[in-house]
């Protein structure tokens, strides 16, 4: 992700152990970046990966139709689940 050309308006500060800073510094140097640029690029890449599973998923037409059909199936009663939800988890 190319972020260095964009104007940065927000500031984020973190406290970390010296050993963590040393590892980040070595990794940033290996990519010819500052620690800040390395953290920003790496953090945005990691965030995009984490959020991708929550934002969208792609299906071909056959799987999409199967997905819609599964959503339309009425749920079945689950007596054990109903019993569990009615049972107090801790004494009052």
CORMOSUL-V333222 format. One record per pair of residues at least 24 apart in sequence whose C-alpha atoms are under 6 Angstrom apart, sorted by the first residue. I is the first residue (numbers start at 1). J is the second residue. Records with the same first field share a line. If there is no record, write none. Layout:
I = J ; J
This chain:
none
